[in-house]
């Protein structure tokens, strides 16, 4: 299959580039960094070439040529040292890594398959609980980018440029264009990115904790099976209600212990509620963890070459995931200040490397931010100050007590994180502490999206390191308790209490399932994709389950407020124009002319949301497609 071969080309070249640049690095690190670089280049290079060639197969061919040129240049400039080999500690770590990553990746592949347009026997497409809201938006980006001119337009709102970080979705578009089905184009890169995230986090933890494999495994469990103390609310008095709350975890809509806004439980599980549904975040973490790793290793090794690679890597992140890029910047600032405090004799070198890092990033990333994040946050008027994130009544009063909010949301690991921070300087972790604090402080005070919940995309970068420090501090406590009876019982109880909410949330996703697109909607989407032009404009309703924009990738006047509102866009005029045409086509024909509408889409959603005058549309337009639920008209 062409898509797999193209992906393998980028992965292979990424590994060769990293091997040429860093042969003395651990082989496991080289393989992971190389595979991550290959995926990053597959996101970036076709989009870069698309500015001249549109996002076409020609642009992908040009990206392949550019990839080979970069690989050749890296080989010519390669480090002449012999590649490092694995030692005994590396082999032990590899066994641990496989034991942890293999089941997590298998779980991820299952969830990706069942949550990303799983086809049913009747021709409908199904999804899971966590992807019901976001999947249609990502589909609209994936399908609309095919053969699109660059910079791309936002097909959910007429006359608007795409200001969303789209490179992870563009990766799926590439797979789609090279022969994969729409589901395969979602599942294959999604599973690969999740695997890279798991491997990268374990290697990041190893860089901080050394060869303490038990502590590394605990950090992985605390981070990926997170969920806080929400299970206490579900297990409380469960005999009195006949275990109804327990059953509701697996049958209700968002009744999992980790995500219950009515109880102020907002610390969603990483796998169930972030990596699976939020594809931009998934790409951001898979590509952001290598940047964090390079930040730490380049500083410790005082390597200018690694600093330059870090800067180039970081410069690609704004269009992958802006929140990850921001978190990386905040963490970098705090981390480098910590290095200068802890190592006063190295301050000059740290400042020189920091200047190179900052200079390259500003030159390459600032134009991306000005065209995307700035438009969405500053121009959209959504950035604002609000203390303590979602634990706020809208003023300076809190819903829960400050510490209790974080303890019940993050769970028992928050207590260990707090204690670890108090001992950070003594443990040689001041740089990590200041990096984490910079991320936490900004996320706790400044909201960057209309939905305050979105700041969790910053908080979880803090928690990445927090879980590692918690595992480190916990291992110290276990050593201090050597010889104490019941020590292992305490450890087991701590781990169970730390991962139970998250495990239940993941279990709920494993059994969840709901129809996203009906068979008739799928048929209509396929007809549109095959029988209309790429730049045709459709008048539709504002439902988020919309095959016109999601399955066919066509431009519509106004998408769901679930998307356009939270993207900081002004959509009132387009929304009102949709309503007035559907309800009075004869007297509002100006809507069709103003937007250059080519087709009118009428389904059960439009008939439910508007008082559609179908007779007037029949009289004025040509019916070109019809099935039991959908009618499509060509505008004369």
N, C-alpha and C positions, 0 to 999 in steps of 0.2 A: 504494500500500500504506500502511495506517494507520501501521505502525511507522516507515517511512521519513519520512512526513510529520511524525510526532511528533518524530523525531530532528532533522529539518531545522528545526522550530520552535525547539527548544532551541538548536541551533547558531546560528541567525540572531539570536535574542535575546541570546545570549552575546556575539556580535560587536557588536551594537548597544550593549550595556551597556559593554563595554570602549571602544568608540568614544566614548561619552558621557563616560566618566570620564577617558580618557587620549588625547585627540585629537592631542596633540603627539608621541605615540609613533610610532616607525617603523611604516608600514603593515603590513609583514610581521609585526612583533611584535603589532600590534593584532589581526590576523586569527588568528594562532596562539593568543594569550591568549584571544580571544573564543570560538574553537571549543573550547578546553580548558574554559573556564568553562561553556559550554553543556553539555558532557558531564558536568562535575561537578554542575551543577544537575539534570541528568536522573538522576543517581545519588541525589542528596540529597532533592530536593523530593518525589518520590513516596513515599519512605520516611518522610519527615517527616509527610506527610498520612496515611500508613498507620497512624500511632498513633491516629488518630481514626476512619478509614474502612476499616481493614485494607488489605492490598496488593491492591486491587481496581481495576477500571477507573474507579470513582468517585474513588479516590485519585489516579489519573493525570490525570483531568479537573481535579480541584482543584489539582494541581501545575501544570497548564498555566495555569490562572487566576492562580495565585500568581506564575508566571514572567512573565506579561504585566504584572502589577502591579509587579514589581521592575524590569522594563524601562521601564515608564512613569515610575517614580520616578527611575531613573537619567537618563532623558531630561530630566525637569524640573530636576534638579540638575546638568545637564551642564556641562562646561567649555566656555565660549563661544568658545574659540580655534578657528580653522579647522583641519581635520585636516591633519596633515603628509603630504607626498607623497614618493614615492620619488625619490632622487637617483641619480646615476650609479653610486656605490658600491653602493647597494641593488640596482640592476638587475644588476650583476655578481654580487653575492652570490646573488640569486634564481636566476640561471643555474646557479651552483655547487650551490645547494640542490636544484634540480630534478634535476641530474645524479646527485646522491648519493641523495636520498630516493626518487626514482621507482623505481629497481631494488630498493632495500631494501623498499619497500612492496609491489612486485610479488612479491618473494620471500616476504614475510610473508603476503600473501593466499594464495599457493600452499600454504604450510605450514599456515595456519589451515584451509584447505579440506581438505587431506589428513589433518590430525591431529585434527579435531573432528567425529567421528561421520560420516565419509564413507560414504554408503550404497553397498552392493554390489548386484549384480544379483539375488542370492538373498534380499535383504531384511535382511541383517546390517549392522551398523555397524562401521566400521574406524577405527583411529587410527594415530598414529605412535609411534615408540619413546619419545619424551620425554613423551608425554601418557598413556601406558598406566597410569601409577600415579595421577596426580592428577585426571584428567578426570572420573572417576566421582564423586569428592567434590564437585567444582564443579557437576556435573550435579544432585546431590542438593540442593544449595542453590538452584540455579536453579529446578528444578521444584517444590520444596517451598514456595518463597516465593509462588507464584501463589495469590492470594486468601487468603494467610495473615494471621492476626492478629499484631499487633506489641506488644511485642518478639517476634521470631520464635523458634520452638523449633528444637532441633537434631535433625533427623529421623534422625540416625544413632545416637542413644542416647536411649532413652525417659526422659522426665522431666528433660531437660536443656535449658537455654536456649542459644541459638546465641551462642557467644562468639568466633566467627571474624569477621574483617572481611569483610562480605558485600556491600558496595555495588557492587563491580564485577560480581559475579554477579547482583545485583538489576537491573543495566542489561540483562543478557541476559533476565532474567525479563520486564521491560517489553516488550522486542522480541517475546518469545514470546507474551505476552498480547495484543499488538496485531496478531497475524496471521502472524508469521514462523514457519517451521519451526524445530525445535530446532537443526538445524545452522546455519541462517542466523542464528539468535539468538546463536550462538557466534561465527561467522565475521565478521559485519558489525561489531559493536562491537570485536572483537579486532583486526581489521585497522585500524580507525580509531584505536584507542588506540596501536597500534604506529607508525602514521604520525605521530601527534602527538608520540610519544616521540622519533622521529628528528628531526623539525623542531625540537622544543624543545631537544634537545641541541645542535644546530647553532647555534641562536640564543643559547643559554647560552654556548657556546664563543666566539661572536662578541663577546658582551658582555665577555668576559675578554681575548680576544686582539686585538680590533679587527678591522680589515678585512684581516687576513692570511689569505686564503682557503685557501692551501695548508696552513697550519698547522691550520686548522679541519678540513679534510678528513682530515689525518693523525690528529687527535684522534678523529674519528668511526671511522676504521678501527681504531685501537688499542682503542677501547672496544667496538664492536659485533662485531668479528672477533677478540676476545680469546681466549686459550687457553693461553698459556704455552709452555714448551719440551717439552711432552709428545710432540711429533712425533719428537724425538730417540730416544725409546725404541722407536718403531715403525719408524723408518728404520735403526736400528742393526743392522748385519750382516744386512740384508734379503736379500742374495744367498744367504746360507747357508741360510735357512729357506724359500727359494723364494717370497719376498714374501708369506708367510702372514700376517704381522702387518699388512701393508698391506691385504690382502683382508679381514682380520677387522674392520678399521675400518668397512667397509661392510656386513658380514654379521653380526657379533657383536652381542650385547646389551650396550650401554654399554661398548664397547671403543674409544671415540673418544679422541684424544690429550688432550683437555681434561678428561676425567673418568674417571680410573682410580684408585679408592681404594686398591687393592692396591699402587700405586706412590706413594701419597700425592700424587696429582695431583687437586686439588679445585677448581681455578679454572675452573668450567664456563663454556662459551660463553654469552654474554648472550642471543643470539637463540635458539639451539637448546634450552638447558636452563633458561632463566628466563622470557623474554617469552612464548614459546609455551605452555609447560605451566602456569606459575604465574600464574593470571589475577588474583589479588589484587595480586601484585607488578606486573603489567603496568599495572593501573589506578593503583597507587601511584606508579609512575614517570611515567606520563602526566600525573598531577595533581601530583606532587611536584616535577618539574622547573620548572613555572611558579612554584611557591612559592619555590624556590631562586633563580630568576631575579628575582622581586620582592624577595627579601631583599637581593640585591646592588644592584639598581637603586634601591630605596628608600633604602638607606644612602648610596649615592654621590650621589643627588640630594637627600638630606636631606628627603624628602617624607613628611609625616605621612599624606597621603591614601593613598599607596602602602603605607605601613606598616599602615594599618587594613585595606586590601584583602588584604594579605599575611596578617594575623592571622585574618580571616574565612576565607580560603582554607585556611590551615593547620588551622583548627578542624574542617574537614570531613574531614581525612585519617585520623583514627583508625579509622573504620569502612570506609575504602577500603583502607588497608594500614598496619597499626600500625608495622611496621618502618620504613617510609618516614617516618612521623610522628616516630618516635624519632630517626631519622637527621637529619631536619630540625631538631629541637630541639637535638641535640648540635652540629650544624654551626653553627646560629645563635649558640649561646653562644660557641664558639671564634671565629667570624667577628667578632662584635661586640667581643669583647675585643681582637682584632687591630686593628679600626678605631680603638679608643680609644688603643692604643699608637702606631699610625702617625699618628694625627691628634689630638694632645692638645688642640688648640684647639676641637675639636668634641665633647668628652666629654660636656658637659651635654646637648646635643641628642641624642647617641647614647643616653644613659641614659634620657631622656624617651621617645623613640620605642621603646626596648627595653621600658620599663615598660608602655607602651600595648599593645605586641605581646604581651608575656607575660600581661598582665591579661586581654585578650580571649580568648586561647587557653585559659587556665586555666578561665575561666568556662564556655566553650562545649565544650571538649574533655574536661575532667576527668570529667564525668558519663559520657561514652562509655567512657573508659578504666576507670573503676571497674566498669562493667557488663560489660566484655569482656576487655581485656588483663590487668587485675589478677587477675581470676578465673582466667585461664588460666595465668599465670606465677607469681604469688605464692601464691594459694590452691592451685594445682596443685603447688606445691613444686618447680618445674622450674628456677627461676633459681639460678645458681651461678657460682662463680669457677673459671676454668680458663685458664691462661696459654697463649697462642699458638694459640687456636682449635682446629682439628682436628689440628694438628701436636703432639699431646700424647699420651703413653702412659697418661694417667689420673692422673698425679701431677705432679711438677715436671720430669720428664725429657721430652725432645723426640724425635720420630721422626727428623726431619731437622734438620741445623743450622739455626738461626733464619734467617739470611740466605739460605742455599741453598734452603730451603723456599719463600721468597717469590720468589726469582729464578726457580726452575724452574716455579713456578705462574703468576706474573704475566708472566714472561718478561723479555726485554730492556727493555721499558718501565719495569720496576721500578727499574732502574739509573738511567734518566733521571729518574724521579720523585724518587729519592733525591738526585740531584745538583741537581734543580730546587728541592727543599726547602732545600738548603744555601744557595742563592742567592735565596730567596724575598724576603727583606727588601730586598735590593739591587734586585730587579726590581719592587718595589712590590706584592708578593703575600703579605705577612705575614698579612693577614686570611684569605686562602684557606688558607694553611698551617695556621693555628691551627684553622680550621673542620674541615679534613680530619683533623688530628691528634686532635681530640676524638672524631670518629667512629671512627677507627682504634683509638685506645687502648681505648675501651669495647668495641668488637667483639673486640679481641684478648684481653680479660681476662674479660668477663662473658658467660655463655651464657644466653639467654632462652627457649630451647626445649629439649625433651628430645633433639632431634636437633641436635648441634653444627653440622652443615652449614648449618643455617638462618641462622647469623650472617653468611653471605655476603650476605644481604639488606641488611646494614649496610655490609659491606666494599665492595660495589659502588657505594654512594654516595660513599665515599672515592675509589674508582677513577674515577668520573665526572670528578672534578676532577683526579685524578692523571694521567689520559690527556691532559687539556688542558694541564697543566703540562709533561708529558713532550713533547708536540708543540711547546710554546713553547721549551723548552730545546733540543730537537733542531734547531729552526730557527735558534737562536743558534749552535749548533755548525756548522751548514752554512754560515752566514755567515762564521764564523771560518776555515773551510776553503776559502774562495773562492780559486780558482787552483790548488788541489791536484788533481792528476790522480787519478782513481779516486773522487772525492768522491761522484758519483752512484751508482757501484757500491756503495759503503758504505751509502748511504741505501737503495738497493733491497734489499740483503741484510738490513738491519735490519728493513725493513717485511715482507719475506717471512718472516723468522724470527718476527716478532711476530704475524702473522695466519695462518700456515699451520695451526697446531693448530685454531684456531677455524673456519677455512674448511673443513677436513676434517670437523669436527663438524657443521657446517651441511649439508655435502654428504651426510653419513650420514643426517641427518634427511630430506633431500629424497627419498631412496630407501627410507626405512624405511616399514613398514606392517604392521599385524597386526590380526586380528579382535578387537574388544572385546566386542560383544554379538552372539551368534548370532541367526539369523533367528527361532528359537523364543523366545529371550529377548525380542527386540523385540516379537513378537506378544503375549507375556504382559504386557509392560509397557504396551502399548497397551490391552489388555483391562482391566487394573487401572485405568488412567487414566479409561477410559470407563464402567466399571461399578461402581466403588466410590466411597465418599464421601471428601472431602478429609481428614477427621480420623480415618479408619479406621486401626487399628493392625494391623501384620502381624508375624507370627513368621517369621523367615527365618534362614538361616545367616549367617556373618560374613565371607563372601567380599566382596572389594571390587568385583567386577563383579556388581552387584545391581540388576536392572531395577526392583525394587519401590521403592527409595528414589531411584535415579538417574533412571530414565525416567518413573516415575509420581509421584515426589515424596511417597510415603506414609511415615508414621512406622513405623520398625522398632524392635525391642527393642535390638539391639546391632549396630553396623556393624563394619567391619574394624578390627583393631588398627593397621593402617597409618595410619588416621586418628585414631581416638579416643585411642589411646595417645599419639601425638605431639601431640595437642591438650591434653595434660595432664589427661585426664579419668579418673575411677575407674569402670571398666566391669566389674569382676570379677563382681559379683552378676548383672548382666544376661547376661553371657556364660555363666555357669554355668547360669542358668535356661533359656537356649536349649538347651544340651546335654541337660539332664536331661529336658526335655519331649520332644524328638525321640526320645530313646533309650528313654523309658518313659512314653508319654502317659497311660496308664491311672492310674498312681500319682502323676502330677505335673500333674494338671488345675488345681491352684492357680495355676500360672504364667499360664494364660489369664485367670483371674479377677483376679489381682493387677495385671496390666497392661491389662486390658480389651481383650484380643486379639480382633479381628474376623475375621481370616483367617490361614491357615497356608499357607506357600509351601514347596513341595518341588520341588527341581530336582536336576540332577546334582551341583551343588556341595554341597547338604545331604546327599545320599546318600554323597558321598565323605568329608565331614568328620565325619559322625555315623553311628552304627549305627541308622538311622531305622527305627522300628517302624511301617511304613506300614500294616500290617493294623489296628493299634489306632486309627490316625488315621482310616482308612476307616470303621471301626465307629462312631466317636464324632462325626465331622464330615461335613458335606455337601460332596461334590465339585462345584464350580461351574465349573471350567475345567480343560481338559486338552489338552496337545499332546504330541508325542513325547518332550519333555524335562522338561516342567513340569506340576505338578498344584497347583491352588489349592483350598483347602477353606474353607468358611464355618463359623465356630464357632457351634454351636447355643446 
